[in-house]
Amino acid sequence: MKSDSFQPRTARARLLAAAVTTVRRHGFAAASVDALCSEAGVSKGAFFHHFRSKDALGVAAVDYWTDTTSALFAGGDWHAHPDPVARILGYIDFREQLITGEPADFTCLVGTMVQEVHATSPAIRDACRASIFGHAETLEADFGAAIAAHMVNGTTAASLALHTQAVLQGGFILAKASGDTAPALASIQHLRRYLLLLFEKGSFQ
């Protein structure tokens, strides 16, 4: 999701949108208060009126990202498909379609932040965990229905939902390392093939 998908209005919202843009582009450590204020077009006084610290902004930015992206995924047309495997593949195809432009345009704010601050900011780490695991939980019903329909054994809906997120986040890392979308796209294509084989075969070993 590109940063211009976020449409801030108030000073607080502009700061949150600035955090999304700046952290995805440069990382959390490089997102100084001055840089965030400059990107948002607000004063430092406005920053500290809304957030007691940079970490507090980080937690709020995770929540802002989660709310915005959750609405995007909740509105996907794949949800209307009667077949759970088709719904899962529709979600994966949509994730693939989002991977365009520079890494900062399509990589995950939450994945970026948690890699950087997991050992130094428990509050941000916990917010990131809630976001990533919470998004995975939205896929569990479809995975559960697909497992039941195709009599798959040896795995669970929760583990497949988290594996899907692991592949996506790993693909983002490869895209950042290479400066290219190709590894991220290939990772998603491998995931798609794996799920097709899993639900066709009906077992996991």
Phi and psi in degrees as GROMACS dihedral restraints (atoms count N, CA, C in turn):
[ dihedral_restraints ]
;  ai    aj    ak    al  type     phi  dphi    fc
    3     4     5     6     1   -74.1    20    10
    4     5     6     7     1   151.2    20    10
    6     7     8     9     1   -63.8    20    10
    7     8     9    10     1   -24.9    20    10
    9    10    11    12     1   -75.0    20    10
   10    11    12    13     1    -0.7    20    10
   12    13    14    15     1   -72.0    20    10
   13    14    15    16     1   -20.3    20    10
   15    16    17    18     1   -89.1    20    10
   16    17    18    19     1   128.8    20    10
   18    19    20    21     1  -120.6    20    10
   19    20    21    22     1    85.4    20    10
   21    22    23    24     1   -74.9    20    10
   22    23    24    25     1   150.2    20    10
   24    25    26    27     1  -124.1    20    10
   25    26    27    28     1   -59.1    20    10
   27    28    29    30     1   -79.3    20    10
   28    29    30    31     1   168.2    20    10
   30    31    32    33     1   -59.2    20    10
   31    32    33    34     1   -40.9    20    10
   33    34    35    36     1   -62.6    20    10
   34    35    36    37     1   -45.3    20    10
   36    37    38    39     1   -65.8    20    10
   37    38    39    40     1   -36.3    20    10
   39    40    41    42     1   -65.8    20    10
   40    41    42    43     1   -36.9    20    10
   42    43    44    45     1   -66.8    20    10
   43    44    45    46     1   -39.2    20    10
   45    46    47    48     1   -66.8    20    10
   46    47    48    49     1   -42.8    20    10
   48    49    50    51     1   -64.5    20    10
   49    50    51    52     1   -37.3    20    10
   51    52    53    54     1   -64.1    20    10
   52    53    54    55     1   -37.6    20    10
   54    55    56    57     1   -63.8    20    10
   55    56    57    58     1   -42.4    20    10
   57    58    59    60     1   -58.9    20    10
   58    59    60    61     1   -49.0    20    10
   60    61    62    63     1   -65.2    20    10
   61    62    63    64     1   -48.9    20    10
   63    64    65    66     1   -70.7    20    10
   64    65    66    67     1   -42.9    20    10
   66    67    68    69     1   -67.4    20    10
   67    68    69    70     1   -41.1    20    10
   69    70    71    72     1   -65.0    20    10
   70    71    72    73     1   -31.4    20    10
   72    73    74    75     1   -84.6    20    10
   73    74    75    76     1   -40.9    20    10
   75    76    77    78     1  -124.2    20    10
   76    77    78    79     1   -13.5    20    10
   78    79    80    81     1    98.1    20    10
   79    80    81    82     1   162.6    20    10
   81    82    83    84     1   -70.0    20    10
   82    83    84    85     1   -40.6    20    10
   84    85    86    87     1   -61.8    20    10
   85    86    87    88     1   -37.6    20    10
   87    88    89    90     1   -78.5    20    10
   88    89    90    91     1   -11.2    20    10
   90    91    92    93     1   -85.3    20    10
   91    92    93    94     1    76.6    20    10
   93    94    95    96     1   -68.9    20    10
   94    95    96    97     1   161.3    20    10
   96    97    98    99     1   -58.4    20    10
   97    98    99   100     1   -42.5    20    10
   99   100   101   102     1   -61.2    20    10
  100   101   102   103     1   -43.2    20    10
  102   103   104   105     1   -65.2    20    10
  103   104   105   106     1   -39.8    20    10
  105   106   107   108     1   -66.0    20    10
  106   107   108   109     1   -42.4    20    10
  108   109   110   111     1   -64.1    20    10
  109   110   111   112     1   -40.7    20    10
  111   112   113   114     1   -63.6    20    10
  112   113   114   115     1   -45.2    20    10
  114   115   116   117     1   -62.5    20    10
  115   116   117   118     1   -38.2    20    10
  117   118   119   120     1   -82.7    20    10
  118   119   120   121     1   -18.2    20    10
  120   121   122   123     1    72.5    20    10
  121   122   123   124     1    37.0    20    10
  123   124   125   126     1  -129.2    20    10
  124   125   126   127     1   167.2    20    10
  126   127   128   129     1   -86.0    20    10
  127   128   129   130     1   163.2    20    10
  129   130   131   132     1   -63.8    20    10
  130   131   132   133     1   -31.3    20    10
  132   133   134   135     1   -60.4    20    10
  133   134   135   136     1   -40.6    20    10
  135   136   137   138     1   -65.3    20    10
  136   137   138   139     1   -39.3    20    10
  138   139   140   141     1   -56.8    20    10
  139   140   141   142     1   -53.7    20    10
  141   142   143   144     1   -77.3    20    10
  142   143   144   145     1   -11.6    20    10
  144   145   146   147     1   -69.2    20    10
  145   146   147   148     1   -36.0    20    10
  147   148   149   150     1   -97.6    20    10
  148   149   150   151     1   -27.3    20    10
  150   151   152   153     1  -136.9    20    10
  151   152   153   154     1   130.5    20    10
  153   154   155   156     1   -75.1    20    10
  154   155   156   157     1   -17.8    20    10
  156   157   158   159     1  -160.9    20    10
  157   158   159   160     1   169.8    20    10
  159   160   161   162     1   -64.9    20    10
  160   161   162   163     1   -37.5    20    10
  162   163   164   165     1   -63.5    20    10
  163   164   165   166     1   -37.1    20    10
  165   166   167   168     1   -62.8    20    10
  166   167   168   169     1   -40.2    20    10
  168   169   170   171     1   -62.2    20    10
  169   170   171   172     1   -40.3    20    10
  171   172   173   174     1   -58.3    20    10
  172   173   174   175     1   -45.3    20    10
  174   175   176   177     1   -62.8    20    10
  175   176   177   178     1   -44.6    20    10
  177   178   179   180     1   -64.3    20    10
  178   179   180   181     1   -37.0    20    10
  180   181   182   183     1   -65.0    20    10
  181   182   183   184     1   -38.6    20    10
  183   184   185   186     1   -60.8    20    10
  184   185   186   187     1   -45.8    20    10
  186   187   188   189     1   -64.2    20    10
  187   188   189   190     1   -39.6    20    10
  189   190   191   192     1   -62.7    20    10
  190   191   192   193     1   -46.5    20    10
  192   193   194   195     1   -59.6    20    10
  193   194   195   196     1   -45.7    20    10
  195   196   197   198     1   -62.0    20    10
  196   197   198   199     1   -46.3    20    10
  198   199   200   201     1   -62.1    20    10
  199   200   201   202     1   -43.0    20    10
  201   202   203   204     1   -68.8    20    10
  202   203   204   205     1   -46.8    20    10
  204   205   206   207     1   -72.3    20    10
  205   206   207   208     1   -32.7    20    10
  207   208   209   210     1   -60.6    20    10
  208   209   210   211     1   -40.8    20    10
  210   211   212   213     1   -64.1    20    10
  211   212   213   214     1   -38.8    20    10
  213   214   215   216     1   -61.6    20    10
  214   215   216   217     1   -49.2    20    10
  216   217   218   219     1   -71.5    20    10
  217   218   219   220     1   -33.3    20    10
  219   220   221   222     1   -64.6    20    10
  220   221   222   223     1   -26.7    20    10
  222   223   224   225     1   -89.6    20    10
  223   224   225   226     1     6.3    20    10
  225   226   227   228     1   -64.8    20    10
  226   227   228   229     1   139.4    20    10
  228   229   230   231     1   -72.0    20    10
  229   230   231   232     1   -14.5    20    10
  231   232   233   234     1   -65.9    20    10
  232   233   234   235     1   -21.2    20    10
  234   235   236   237     1   -62.2    20    10
  235   236   237   238     1   -23.1    20    10
  237   238   239   240     1   -80.1    20    10
  238   239   240   241     1   -10.5    20    10
  240   241   242   243     1   -71.5    20    10
  241   242   243   244     1   136.0    20    10
  243   244   245   246     1   -71.5    20    10
  244   245   246   247     1   -21.1    20    10
  246   247   248   249     1   -94.0    20    10
  247   248   249   250     1   124.8    20    10
  249   250   251   252     1   -63.0    20    10
  250   251   252   253     1   -35.2    20    10
  252   253   254   255     1   -65.0    20    10
  253   254   255   256     1   -40.7    20    10
  255   256   257   258     1   -64.1    20    10
  256   257   258   259     1   -35.4    20    10
  258   259   260   261     1   -65.9    20    10
  259   260   261   262     1   -41.9    20    10
  261   262   263   264     1   -63.2    20    10
  262   263   264   265     1   -46.1    20    10
  264   265   266   267     1   -66.1    20    10
  265   266   267   268     1   -33.4    20    10
  267   268   269   270     1   -63.9    20    10
  268   269   270   271     1   -40.4    20    10
  270   271   272   273     1   -62.1    20    10
  271   272   273   274     1   -46.7    20    10
  273   274   275   276     1   -63.9    20    10
  274   275   276   277     1   -41.0    20    10
  276   277   278   279     1   -62.1    20    10
  277   278   279   280     1   -38.4    20    10
  279   280   281   282     1   -66.1    20    10
  280   281   282   283     1   -41.2    20    10
  282   283   284   285     1   -60.3    20    10
  283   284   285   286     1   -37.4    20    10
  285   286   287   288     1   -65.3    20    10
  286   287   288   289     1   -40.9    20    10
  288   289   290   291     1   -63.9    20    10
  289   290   291   292     1   -27.2    20    10
  291   292   293   294     1   -73.6    20    10
  292   293   294   295     1   -15.3    20    10
  294   295   296   297     1   -86.8    20    10
  295   296   297   298     1    86.3    20    10
  297   298   299   300     1  -141.5    20    10
  298   299   300   301     1   155.8    20    10
  300   301   302   303     1    81.2    20    10
  301   302   303   304     1  -151.3    20    10
  303   304   305   306     1   -81.5    20    10
  304   305   306   307     1   157.4    20    10
  306   307   308   309     1   -52.0    20    10
  307   308   309   310     1   -36.1    20    10
  309   310   311   312     1   -65.8    20    10
  310   311   312   313     1   -17.9    20    10
  312   313   314   315     1   -81.0    20    10
  313   314   315   316     1   -26.9    20    10
  315   316   317   318     1  -126.7    20    10
  316   317   318   319     1   -11.2    20    10
  318   319   320   321     1   -76.3    20    10
  319   320   321   322     1   164.2    20    10
  321   322   323   324     1   -88.3    20    10
  322   323   324   325     1   124.8    20    10
  324   325   326   327     1   -56.2    20    10
  325   326   327   328     1   -45.5    20    10
  327   328   329   330     1   -66.9    20    10
  328   329   330   331     1   -43.7    20    10
  330   331   332   333     1   -62.5    20    10
  331   332   333   334     1   -39.3    20    10
  333   334   335   336     1   -61.8    20    10
  334   335   336   337     1   -46.8    20    10
  336   337   338   339     1   -67.9    20    10
  337   338   339   340     1   -43.6    20    10
  339   340   341   342     1   -68.7    20    10
  340   341   342   343     1   -32.2    20    10
  342   343   344   345     1   -63.6    20    10
  343   344   345   346     1   -33.2    20    10
  345   346   347   348     1   -85.3    20    10
  346   347   348   349     1   -37.3    20    10
  348   349   350   351     1  -120.1    20    10
  349   350   351   352     1    10.3    20    10
  351   352   353   354     1   -58.0    20    10
  352   353   354   355     1   -30.0    20    10
  354   355   356   357     1   -95.4    20    10
  355   356   357   358     1    -9.3    20    10
  357   358   359   360     1  -117.1    20    10
  358   359   360   361     1   -18.5    20    10
  360   361   362   363     1  -135.7    20    10
  361   362   363   364     1    89.3    20    10
  363   364   365   366     1   -56.9    20    10
  364   365   366   367     1   -34.5    20    10
  366   367   368   369     1   -65.6    20    10
  367   368   369   370     1   -44.9    20    10
  369   370   371   372     1   -68.4    20    10
  370   371   372   373     1   -41.5    20    10
  372   373   374   375     1   -57.1    20    10
  373   374   375   376     1   -46.5    20    10
  375   376   377   378     1   -65.9    20    10
  376   377   378   379     1   -37.0    20    10
  378   379   380   381     1   -65.7    20    10
  379   380   381   382     1   -40.0    20    10
  381   382   383   384     1   -65.6    20    10
  382   383   384   385     1   -41.3    20    10
  384   385   386   387     1   -60.7    20    10
  385   386   387   388     1   -45.9    20    10
  387   388   389   390     1   -60.0    20    10
  388   389   390   391     1   -38.0    20    10
  390   391   392   393     1   -68.8    20    10
  391   392   393   394     1   -50.8    20    10
  393   394   395   396     1   -66.6    20    10
  394   395   396   397     1   -48.4    20    10
  396   397   398   399     1   -69.3    20    10
  397   398   399   400     1   -34.7    20    10
  399   400   401   402     1   -65.4    20    10
  400   401   402   403     1   -39.8    20    10
  402   403   404   405     1   -65.7    20    10
  403   404   405   406     1   -41.1    20    10
  405   406   407   408     1   -58.5    20    10
  406   407   408   409     1   -38.2    20    10
  408   409   410   411     1   -61.5    20    10
  409   410   411   412     1   -27.4    20    10
  411   412   413   414     1   -68.9    20    10
  412   413   414   415     1   -16.0    20    10
  414   415   416   417     1   -94.1    20    10
  415   416   417   418     1   -11.7    20    10
  417   418   419   420     1   -64.3    20    10
  418   419   420   421     1   -38.0    20    10
  420   421   422   423     1   -62.1    20    10
  421   422   423   424     1   -42.9    20    10
  423   424   425   426     1   -68.4    20    10
  424   425   426   427     1   -40.7    20    10
  426   427   428   429     1   -64.1    20    10
  427   428   429   430     1   -41.5    20    10
  429   430   431   432     1   -61.3    20    10
  430   431   432   433     1   -43.2    20    10
  432   433   434   435     1   -65.6    20    10
  433   434   435   436     1   -39.1    20    10
  435   436   437   438     1   -66.9    20    10
  436   437   438   439     1   -41.0    20    10
  438   439   440   441     1   -60.0    20    10
  439   440   441   442     1   -44.2    20    10
  441   442   443   444     1   -67.9    20    10
  442   443   444   445     1   -42.7    20    10
  444   445   446   447     1   -66.7    20    10
  445   446   447   448     1   -33.4    20    10
  447   448   449   450     1  -106.8    20    10
  448   449   450   451     1     9.0    20    10
  450   451   452   453     1    51.3    20    10
  451   452   453   454     1    46.4    20    10
  453   454   455   456     1   -77.5    20    10
  454   455   456   457     1   138.5    20    10
  456   457   458   459     1  -125.8    20    10
  457   458   459   460     1   163.6    20    10
  459   460   461   462     1    87.3    20    10
  460   461   462   463     1     7.4    20    10
  462   463   464   465     1  -151.1    20    10
  463   464   465   466     1   176.8    20    10
  465   466   467   468     1  -133.6    20    10
  466   467   468   469     1   162.0    20    10
  468   469   470   471     1   -61.3    20    10
  469   470   471   472     1   -42.0    20    10
  471   472   473   474     1   -63.5    20    10
  472   473   474   475     1   -42.1    20    10
  474   475   476   477     1   -69.2    20    10
  475   476   477   478     1   -36.4    20    10
  477   478   479   480     1   -69.1    20    10
  478   479   480   481     1   -37.4    20    10
  480   481   482   483     1   -64.4    20    10
  481   482   483   484     1   -42.0    20    10
  483   484   485   486     1   -70.5    20    10
  484   485   486   487     1   -36.6    20    10
  486   487   488   489     1   -61.3    20    10
  487   488   489   490     1   -40.2    20    10
  489   490   491   492     1   -57.7    20    10
  490   491   492   493     1   -44.0    20    10
  492   493   494   495     1   -67.8    20    10
  493   494   495   496     1   -36.0    20    10
  495   496   497   498     1   -63.0    20    10
  496   497   498   499     1   -40.9    20    10
  498   499   500   501     1   -64.8    20    10
  499   500   501   502     1   -44.5    20    10
  501   502   503   504     1   -62.3    20    10
  502   503   504   505     1   -48.7    20    10
  504   505   506   507     1   -65.3    20    10
  505   506   507   508     1   -38.6    20    10
  507   508   509   510     1   -64.1    20    10
  508   509   510   511     1   -38.4    20    10
  510   511   512   513     1   -63.4    20    10
  511   512   513   514     1   -36.7    20    10
  513   514   515   516     1   -63.2    20    10
  514   515   516   517     1   -41.7    20    10
  516   517   518   519     1   -60.8    20    10
  517   518   519   520     1   -44.3    20    10
  519   520   521   522     1   -63.9    20    10
  520   521   522   523     1   -37.1    20    10
  522   523   524   525     1   -65.2    20    10
  523   524   525   526     1   -40.2    20    10
  525   526   527   528     1   -64.9    20    10
  526   527   528   529     1   -42.8    20    10
  528   529   530   531     1   -66.3    20    10
  529   530   531   532     1   -33.8    20    10
  531   532   533   534     1   -97.6    20    10
  532   533   534   535     1   -16.4    20    10
  534   535   536   537     1    67.9    20    10
  535   536   537   538     1    27.2    20    10
  537   538   539   540     1  -142.7    20    10
  538   539   540   541     1   143.9    20    10
  540   541   542   543     1   -75.0    20    10
  541   542   543   544     1   -20.0    20    10
  543   544   545   546     1   -55.4    20    10
  544   545   546   547     1   -46.0    20    10
  546   547   548   549     1   -64.5    20    10
  547   548   549   550     1   -35.3    20    10
  549   550   551   552     1   -67.3    20    10
  550   551   552   553     1   -42.5    20    10
  552   553   554   555     1   -65.0    20    10
  553   554   555   556     1   -40.5    20    10
  555   556   557   558     1   -64.1    20    10
  556   557   558   559     1   -38.9    20    10
  558   559   560   561     1   -61.4    20    10
  559   560   561   562     1   -42.2    20    10
  561   562   563   564     1   -66.7    20    10
  562   563   564   565     1   -38.8    20    10
  564   565   566   567     1   -65.4    20    10
  565   566   567   568     1   -38.6    20    10
  567   568   569   570     1   -63.9    20    10
  568   569   570   571     1   -41.6    20    10
  570   571   572   573     1   -60.5    20    10
  571   572   573   574     1   -43.3    20    10
  573   574   575   576     1   -61.4    20    10
  574   575   576   577     1   -45.1    20    10
  576   577   578   579     1   -64.5    20    10
  577   578   579   580     1   -40.1    20    10
  579   580   581   582     1   -60.4    20    10
  580   581   582   583     1   -46.1    20    10
  582   583   584   585     1   -67.2    20    10
  583   584   585   586     1   -38.1    20    10
  585   586   587   588     1   -61.0    20    10
  586   587   588   589     1   -44.2    20    10
  588   589   590   591     1   -66.1    20    10
  589   590   591   592     1   -41.0    20    10
  591   592   593   594     1   -61.6    20    10
  592   593   594   595     1   -47.7    20    10
  594   595   596   597     1   -79.2    20    10
  595   596   597   598     1   -17.1    20    10
  597   598   599   600     1   -79.4    20    10
  598   599   600   601     1   -41.8    20    10
  600   601   602   603     1   -79.5    20    10
  601   602   603   604     1   -37.4    20    10
  603   604   605   606     1    84.5    20    10
  604   605   606   607     1    16.6    20    10
  606   607   608   609     1  -149.5    20    10
  607   608   609   610     1   162.1    20    10
  609   610   611   612     1  -136.2    20    10
  610   611   612   613     1   124.4    20    10
